[in-house]
Amino acid sequence: MLSHEKNTKKSTGYPIVNSFFSFSQTAEELDFVAPFSDGVAAIKKANSWGFINDKGAIVINFRNDLVLTQFGDSNYPIFKNNRCLISEKKDGITYFGYIDKTGETVIAPKFLNASNFKNNEAIALELIKNELGENEILGKNIVYYRYFNVTIDSDGNIKNYLNPKGVNIVLDKKYLRKPPKITSKKIYNNIYAVLNENKKWTIVTTNN
């Protein structure tokens, strides 16, 4: 038996490996691998991100529209409640939406900012366009924009307005170089803390 092992190693150049041990390997060389969340893990290659499942298979191919969330010293996209943030620029303005684990867009990018989902709810900034009428001299409609902190469900439906007055905004890439900050946070069940125009926190209680 010992003689047979020795001859086998000599002829192949490799030691015999027990057939009980096996492994698979993705062909991708990755620059970053995030921890698992919601059954998937983000992976980075160059400047693009994708996701693998718990079998190590790529389930969402590399793309450039995934939104990164900061976790300590790292930044990477994440799934929560089967939703991952994406962004899209339109006329120089960044809008936020969500994809599911098939990579399909389930909430089109339309919010000026948005959070990751938690307990099937997220906070987003909804943009509202208001028309005041027509300027007869210029022959153009007079419009202005406001945004509101809102809670949304996993289909993108608005559940609650957290700051009913809203915030005026100039919808121009010259003035809106960064997404406005979300100024609301959930503190318990249906209770939210909302930062007002005086930089003071107010408590808002919702019905759902």
KEZA-511568 format. One record per residue (C-alpha): x, y, z. Coordinates in steps of 0.25 Angstrom, whole numbers, plus 5000, padded with zeros to 4 digits. Each point is the difference from the previous one (the first is absolute). Last residue first. Layout:
<atoms>
> X Y Z
...
</atoms>
This chain:
<atoms>
> 4803 5213 5044
> 4992 5012 5006
> 5013 5009 5001
> 5006 5007 5012
> 5009 5012 4997
> 5010 5005 5011
> 5007 5013 4997
> 5015 5002 4999
> 5006 5014 4999
> 5009 5005 4989
> 4990 5012 4998
> 4995 4995 4987
> 4996 4987 5007
> 5007 4987 5003
> 4990 4989 5001
> 5000 4989 5010
> 4991 4988 4997
> 4990 4992 5008
> 4992 4988 4993
> 5008 4989 5007
> 5012 5007 5006
> 5011 5010 4996
> 4997 5001 4985
> 5009 5011 4994
> 4997 5013 4993
> 5009 5010 4994
> 5004 4993 4987
> 5011 5008 4994
> 4999 5007 4986
> 5007 4993 4989
> 5013 5007 4996
> 5003 5010 4989
> 4986 5006 5001
> 5003 5015 4997
> 5006 4999 4987
> 4993 4987 4997
> 4987 5007 5000
> 4987 4997 5007
> 5000 5012 5010
> 4994 4994 5013
> 4989 5004 5009
> 4999 4991 5012
> 4987 4993 5005
> 4989 5006 5008
> 4995 4986 5004
> 5013 4995 5006
> 4998 4985 5002
> 4990 4997 4989
> 4996 4985 5002
> 4997 4988 4992
> 5005 5003 4986
> 5000 4988 4991
> 5014 4996 4995
> 4996 4985 4999
> 5008 4996 5012
> 4993 5011 5008
> 5003 5014 5001
> 5002 5010 5011
> 5001 5015 4996
> 5009 5012 5002
> 4995 5010 4991
> 5006 5008 4988
> 4995 5013 4994
> 5001 5005 4986
> 4996 5013 4993
> 4993 5002 4986
> 4996 5012 4992
> 4995 4996 4986
> 5007 5007 4989
> 4996 5010 4990
> 5011 5010 5005
> 4991 5012 5000
> 4987 4992 5003
> 5006 4993 5012
> 4991 4988 5001
> 4995 4994 5013
> 5004 4996 5014
> 5004 4986 4996
> 5005 4991 5012
> 5010 4988 4998
> 5001 4991 5012
> 5013 4992 5003
> 4999 4989 5010
> 5012 4998 5009
> 5001 4986 5006
> 4998 4992 5013
> 4999 4985 4999
> 4991 4989 5004
> 4999 4985 4999
> 5005 4998 5014
> 5013 5008 4996
> 5002 5005 4986
> 5013 5007 4996
> 4998 5015 5000
> 4996 5010 4989
> 5004 5013 4993
> 4994 5009 4989
> 4990 4989 4997
> 4996 4996 4986
> 5009 4988 4996
> 4989 4990 4997
> 4996 4990 5011
> 5000 4986 4995
> 5012 5001 4991
> 5004 4985 4997
> 5013 4995 5005
> 4994 4986 5003
> 5003 5003 5015
> 4991 5013 4999
> 5003 5014 4995
> 4998 5013 5007
> 4999 5015 4997
> 5008 5013 5002
> 5001 5012 4991
> 5013 5008 4998
> 4998 5014 4992
> 5010 5003 4988
> 4988 5000 4990
> 4996 4986 5005
> 5010 4992 5008
> 4996 4986 5005
> 5002 4994 5013
> 4998 4986 5006
> 4996 4995 5014
> 4998 4985 5003
> 4987 4993 5003
> 4997 4986 5005
> 4997 5005 5014
> 5014 5005 5001
> 5010 4999 4989
> 5014 5007 5001
> 5009 5008 4992
> 5014 5002 5005
> 5009 5011 5008
> 5010 4995 5010
> 5007 5007 5012
> 4988 4998 5009
> 4988 4996 4992
> 4997 5011 4990
> 4989 4997 4989
> 5003 5000 4985
> 4989 5002 4990
> 5000 4990 4988
> 5000 5007 4986
> 5013 4995 4995
> 4997 4985 4997
> 5007 4987 5002
> 4990 4988 4998
> 4990 4997 5010
> 4998 4985 5004
> 5015 4997 5000
> 5002 4986 5006
> 5007 4998 5013
> 4989 4990 5005
> 4995 5010 5010
> 4997 5010 4989
> 5010 5010 4993
> 4997 5014 4997
> 5006 5011 4991
> 5008 5012 5000
> 5008 5008 4990
> 5012 5010 5002
> 5011 4989 4998
> 4993 4987 5004
> 4992 5001 5013
> 4991 4989 5007
> 4988 5002 5008
> 4994 4989 5008
> 4987 4993 5000
> 4990 4993 5009
> 4994 5012 5006
> 5014 5005 5004
> 5013 4993 4998
> 5013 5007 5003
> 5007 5008 4989
> 5010 4995 4990
> 5010 5010 4994
> 5010 5000 4988
> 4995 4988 4994
> 5007 4990 4990
> 4988 4993 4993
> 5001 4986 4995
> 4992 4995 5011
> 5005 4988 5008
> 4994 4987 5004
> 5005 4990 5010
> 5002 4986 5003
> 5004 4991 5011
> 4994 4986 5002
> 5009 4995 4988
> 5012 5000 5009
> 5012 5007 4993
> 5012 4991 4995
> 5012 5008 5000
> 5005 5007 4987
> 5011 4997 4990
> 4991 4990 4993
> 5010 4988 4998
> 5008 5002 5013
> 4988 5002 5008
> 4994 4987 4995
> 5012 4992 5002
> 5001 5004 5014
> 4986 4997 5003
> 5002 4986 4994
> 5012 4997 5008
> 4993 5004 5013
> 4989 4990 4996
</atoms>
